[in-house]
């Protein structure tokens, strides 16, 4: 493989933008020179990390189609491209592309990072792909003090610690546990209390509970109506 400098890749990435109609010709020339699309350029990661970090979905698609491995390299020795998509709040299309090409989420921090960012759409996509709403990051490549943060833990810890009320509500509706303690021994509610996010913690929980009870009441009403109609139909047939 030909050695290509990071400046060559940065130049090619910069040239691929909306104004140029997502021109990938510079990358095609690099590939013609036998460039390894998964080359690691240190702190910035690889070309895929650059594309995800800039939220360039067409370039992400091009690189994946030409052999980019979504699990090969890290940005800042910390984030996979999938995790980076949550950190930079990239277009949902990018996460879909990465998952389609085998991006790993189990044991990683992506669910937590998406929850911290309030990206319910990303959480929903990840759960649909098989991720757990109670996922605890198990990866070693995190910042030295990451696990000491109050909001580091399950997605519910992340949402509670960053005042992402709608995300908390969504996670609870999906069955997220409120009793799991994070690495510093705090439950999600304790994280919210400590962060001072008290204005929504009790009201959101009670509001969600009331809605669930309302749904249950409506379901009971529909079942009673169905049973009544069955009885009426039996009498008609008799």
Secondary structure, 3 states (H helix, E strand, C coil): CECCCHHHHHHHHHHCCCCCCCCCHHHHHHHHCCECCCCCCHHHCCHHHHHHHCCCHHHHHHHHHCCCCCCCCCECCCECHHHHHHHCCCCHHHHHHHHHCCCCCCCCCHHHHHHHCCCHHHHHHHHHCCCCCCCCCCCCCCCCCHHHCCCCCCHHHHHHHCCCHHHHHHHHHCCCCCCCCCCCCCCHHHHHHHHCCHHHHHHHHHHHHHHHHHHHHHHHHHHHHHHHHHHHHHHHHC
